[in-house]
Amino acid sequence: MPKKNAIGLLLSAGLIAGCSSVVADKPSNDTQNPRLTENSMEERATALQAMYEMSSYLRSLKKFTVKADVSFDEVLANRQKVLLSKTVDIRVEMPSKLWAKTSTQYTQREFYFDGQTFSLYTPSLGYYASVDMPMTIGQLVIQANKDYDVEIPIADLFLWGTKADSSAYVNEAIIIGVDQVNGVKCNQFAFREPEIDWQICIQRDGTPLPLKLVITEKDIATQPQHISVLTWNTAPDLSAQNYTFKAHEGDQKINFRKVKIDMQGK
């Protein structure tokens, strides 16, 4: 995910209701239809309403797990893009318990939050950092990024449908049509903001879960992309899950470094 959590959307309930019944199956050749560039008010309202319904559903979940296969562009010094990958595993009990792990070919990072203390651990190096942060997961997402430049994996899952979303920044919203993600039918939408373009596939049939997210960073000349494919369990057994970090023998504690704020805005 890019450093900006700029994809969250929450709209007032006055928009078109029942979006899941509005998006009909389109012929496959509709992706070439010039209509997709028109961004009519009705189409925009339908796309935004779909995000509202998805956000409301996510906020209603008491616990869940998410596994994500993530592909992302890394921009080299010569401005060439190379496609890298990582996996993300997230386990959550709302409002204040989170465990997450990100894994690449080279390293892993583990995130622990029990509602009082946030810890970040790198098993391969044996380093960890902990800080008192008595708050909810949504507040943690914002505060950890603001104070320590630490990004919680797929942080937007905890911002959609809250005051921290960015609905005001959406310039365009269109319906792409119906797609499938891992064999599951979903409605696909595309949105434009000043610095990013993004697409989302939302599961149909009464369970509006985000199944795929594609983000393009337009404020970078090479326009790198970030693609996340999500697999959900909304009724997991988390009775054995530990959210409090416990150091292993030989682990070394380091301190989170506060992000410096330039008072002159430079």
C-alpha positions as CSV (number, residue, x, y, z in Angstrom):
1,M,0.0,0.0,0.0
2,P,1.3,3.5,-0.7
3,K,2.1,5.8,2.2
4,K,-1.1,7.7,1.8
5,N,-4.2,6.1,3.1
6,A,-6.2,8.2,0.6
7,I,-8.7,5.7,-0.6
8,G,-11.2,5.6,2.2
9,L,-14.7,6.7,1.3
10,L,-17.8,7.6,3.5
11,L,-20.8,9.3,2.1
12,S,-24.1,10.4,3.6
13,A,-26.9,7.9,3.3
14,G,-28.8,10.1,0.9
15,L,-27.3,8.5,-2.2
16,I,-28.7,5.7,-4.2
17,A,-29.5,2.7,-2.0
18,G,-29.2,-1.0,-2.7
19,C,-26.2,-0.6,-4.9
20,S,-25.7,-4.4,-5.1
21,S,-28.9,-4.5,-7.2
22,V,-28.0,-1.6,-9.4
23,V,-24.8,-2.9,-11.0
24,A,-26.1,-5.4,-13.6
25,D,-24.0,-7.9,-15.5
26,K,-22.5,-6.1,-18.4
27,P,-21.4,-7.7,-21.7
28,S,-17.6,-8.4,-21.7
29,N,-17.0,-5.9,-24.5
30,D,-18.4,-3.0,-22.3
31,T,-14.8,-2.4,-21.1
32,Q,-14.3,-0.8,-24.5
33,N,-17.4,1.3,-24.4
34,P,-16.7,5.1,-24.4
35,R,-19.6,5.4,-21.8
36,L,-17.0,4.5,-19.1
37,T,-15.4,7.9,-19.5
38,E,-18.6,9.9,-19.0
39,N,-18.8,9.9,-15.2
40,S,-22.5,10.8,-15.0
41,M,-23.9,11.9,-11.7
42,E,-26.0,8.8,-11.4
43,E,-23.0,6.5,-12.0
44,R,-20.9,8.5,-9.6
45,A,-23.6,8.2,-6.9
46,T,-23.9,4.5,-7.5
47,A,-20.1,3.9,-7.2
48,L,-19.9,6.0,-4.1
49,Q,-22.9,4.3,-2.5
50,A,-21.2,1.0,-3.1
51,M,-18.2,2.2,-1.0
52,Y,-20.6,3.5,1.7
53,E,-22.3,0.1,1.9
54,M,-18.9,-1.7,2.0
55,S,-17.6,0.7,4.7
56,S,-20.7,0.2,6.8
57,Y,-20.3,-3.6,6.6
58,L,-16.7,-3.5,7.6
59,R,-17.4,-1.3,10.6
60,S,-20.1,-3.8,11.7
61,L,-17.6,-6.7,11.9
62,K,-16.5,-7.6,15.5
63,K,-13.6,-9.8,14.4
64,F,-12.1,-11.0,11.2
65,T,-9.0,-12.2,9.5
66,V,-7.6,-11.1,6.1
67,K,-4.9,-12.6,4.0
68,A,-3.6,-10.6,1.1
69,D,-1.4,-11.3,-1.9
70,V,0.2,-8.0,-2.7
71,S,2.2,-6.9,-5.8
72,F,3.8,-3.5,-6.0
73,D,6.1,-1.6,-8.2
74,E,9.5,-0.6,-6.9
75,V,11.1,2.3,-8.7
76,L,14.8,1.9,-9.3
77,A,17.4,4.8,-9.4
78,N,17.2,4.7,-13.2
79,R,13.3,5.1,-12.9
80,Q,12.7,1.5,-14.2
81,K,9.9,-0.2,-12.4
82,V,10.3,-3.7,-11.0
83,L,7.3,-5.7,-9.7
84,L,7.8,-7.2,-6.2
85,S,5.5,-9.2,-4.0
86,K,4.6,-9.8,-0.4
87,T,2.0,-11.5,1.7
88,V,0.0,-10.0,4.5
89,D,-1.8,-11.8,7.3
90,I,-4.1,-9.7,9.6
91,R,-6.1,-10.9,12.6
92,V,-8.5,-8.4,14.3
93,E,-10.8,-8.2,17.3
94,M,-12.5,-4.8,17.2
95,P,-12.1,-2.2,18.5
96,S,-8.6,-2.6,20.0
97,K,-6.8,-5.9,19.2
98,L,-4.6,-6.4,16.2
99,W,-2.0,-8.8,15.0
100,A,-0.4,-8.6,11.6
101,K,2.5,-10.0,9.6
102,T,4.0,-8.9,6.3
103,S,6.4,-11.3,4.5
104,T,8.7,-10.9,1.5
105,Q,11.4,-13.1,0.1
106,Y,13.9,-11.4,2.4
107,T,12.2,-10.4,5.6
108,Q,9.2,-10.4,7.9
109,R,7.6,-7.8,10.1
110,E,5.1,-8.5,12.9
111,F,2.7,-6.0,14.4
112,Y,1.2,-6.4,17.9
113,F,-1.5,-4.3,19.5
114,D,-3.5,-5.1,22.6
115,G,-5.3,-1.8,23.1
116,Q,-2.6,-0.4,25.3
117,T,0.8,-1.2,23.8
118,F,1.9,-1.2,20.1
119,S,4.9,-3.3,19.2
120,L,6.8,-3.9,15.9
121,Y,9.1,-6.9,15.6
122,T,11.5,-8.1,12.9
123,P,12.1,-11.8,13.6
124,S,15.1,-12.3,11.3
125,L,17.0,-9.4,12.9
126,G,15.7,-9.9,16.5
127,Y,14.8,-6.3,16.9
128,Y,11.6,-4.9,18.4
129,A,10.2,-1.6,19.5
130,S,7.2,-1.0,21.8
131,V,5.3,2.1,22.8
132,D,2.3,2.9,24.9
133,M,-0.7,3.8,22.7
134,P,-4.0,3.3,24.6
135,M,-6.5,3.7,21.8
136,T,-8.6,1.9,19.1
137,I,-7.1,0.3,16.0
138,G,-8.4,3.2,13.8
139,Q,-6.7,5.7,16.1
140,L,-3.5,3.6,16.1
141,V,-3.4,3.6,12.3
142,I,-3.4,7.4,12.2
143,Q,-1.2,8.0,15.2
144,A,1.5,5.4,14.4
145,N,1.9,6.9,10.9
146,K,1.8,10.5,12.2
147,D,4.2,10.1,15.1
148,Y,6.6,7.3,13.9
149,D,6.0,7.0,10.1
150,V,4.8,3.4,10.7
151,E,2.1,2.1,8.3
152,I,-0.2,-0.6,9.5
153,P,-0.7,-3.2,6.7
154,I,-3.7,-2.4,4.6
155,A,-4.5,0.4,6.9
156,D,-7.5,1.6,4.9
157,L,-9.5,-1.4,6.2
158,F,-9.7,0.5,9.5
159,L,-10.4,4.0,8.0
160,W,-13.2,3.3,5.6
161,G,-16.4,4.5,7.1
162,T,-14.8,6.8,9.6
163,K,-14.0,10.5,9.8
164,A,-10.5,9.8,8.7
165,D,-11.5,8.8,5.1
166,S,-10.9,11.0,2.1
167,S,-14.3,11.2,0.3
168,A,-13.8,14.9,-0.3
169,Y,-10.9,14.1,-2.6
170,V,-12.7,12.0,-5.1
171,N,-13.0,13.8,-8.5
172,E,-14.5,10.9,-10.6
173,A,-16.2,7.6,-9.8
174,I,-17.4,5.2,-12.4
175,I,-18.8,1.6,-12.7
176,I,-16.5,-0.8,-14.6
177,G,-18.8,-3.8,-14.4
178,V,-18.8,-7.3,-13.0
179,D,-15.5,-9.3,-12.4
180,Q,-14.3,-12.3,-10.5
181,V,-11.6,-12.5,-7.8
182,N,-10.6,-16.0,-6.9
183,G,-13.8,-17.3,-8.4
184,V,-16.0,-14.9,-6.4
185,K,-18.2,-12.5,-8.3
186,C,-17.7,-8.8,-7.6
187,N,-18.7,-5.3,-8.7
188,Q,-15.7,-3.3,-10.0
189,F,-15.5,0.5,-9.7
190,A,-12.8,3.0,-10.6
191,F,-12.1,6.3,-8.8
192,R,-9.9,9.3,-9.5
193,E,-8.3,11.6,-6.9
194,P,-5.7,14.4,-7.4
195,E,-2.7,12.2,-6.6
196,I,-4.0,8.6,-7.2
197,D,-6.2,6.6,-9.4
198,W,-7.7,3.4,-7.8
199,Q,-10.0,0.5,-8.5
200,I,-11.8,-1.7,-6.1
201,C,-13.7,-5.0,-6.6
202,I,-16.5,-5.5,-4.0
203,Q,-18.1,-8.9,-3.4
204,R,-21.7,-9.2,-4.5
205,D,-24.6,-11.2,-3.1
206,G,-25.1,-9.4,0.2
207,T,-21.5,-9.5,1.6
208,P,-19.8,-6.3,0.4
209,L,-16.3,-7.2,1.2
210,P,-13.3,-5.6,-0.7
211,L,-11.7,-8.4,-2.7
212,K,-9.2,-6.5,-4.8
213,L,-7.6,-3.1,-4.7
214,V,-5.5,-1.4,-7.4
215,I,-3.8,1.9,-6.6
216,T,-1.8,4.0,-9.1
217,E,0.3,6.8,-7.7
218,K,0.0,9.7,-10.2
219,D,2.1,12.1,-8.3
220,I,5.2,10.0,-9.2
221,A,6.4,10.3,-12.7
222,T,6.7,6.5,-13.2
223,Q,3.2,6.0,-11.8
224,P,3.9,2.8,-9.7
225,Q,1.0,0.5,-8.9
226,H,0.0,-1.4,-5.8
227,I,-2.3,-4.4,-6.2
228,S,-3.8,-6.3,-3.2
229,V,-6.0,-9.4,-3.5
230,L,-7.8,-10.2,-0.3
231,T,-9.2,-13.4,1.2
232,W,-11.5,-13.0,4.2
233,N,-12.8,-14.9,7.2
234,T,-15.5,-12.9,9.0
235,A,-16.1,-15.6,11.7
236,P,-12.7,-16.8,12.8
237,D,-11.7,-18.5,16.0
238,L,-9.2,-16.2,17.6
239,S,-9.3,-17.6,21.1
240,A,-5.6,-18.6,20.9
241,Q,-4.4,-15.4,19.3
242,N,-1.8,-13.3,21.2
243,Y,-1.9,-9.6,20.7
244,T,0.8,-8.7,23.3
245,F,4.4,-9.0,22.1
246,K,6.7,-11.0,24.2
247,A,10.4,-10.8,23.4
248,H,12.4,-14.0,22.7
249,E,15.7,-14.8,24.2
250,G,18.4,-12.7,22.4
251,D,15.9,-10.1,21.0
252,Q,17.1,-6.5,21.3
253,K,14.8,-3.6,22.1
254,I,15.1,-0.4,20.1
255,N,13.1,2.8,20.4
256,F,10.6,4.2,17.9
257,R,11.9,7.4,16.5
258,K,9.5,10.3,16.4
259,V,8.9,11.9,13.0
260,K,10.4,15.4,12.9
261,I,7.9,18.1,12.2
262,D,9.2,21.1,10.2
263,M,7.4,24.1,11.7
264,Q,8.2,26.2,8.6
265,G,6.5,23.6,6.4
266,K,9.6,22.9,4.4
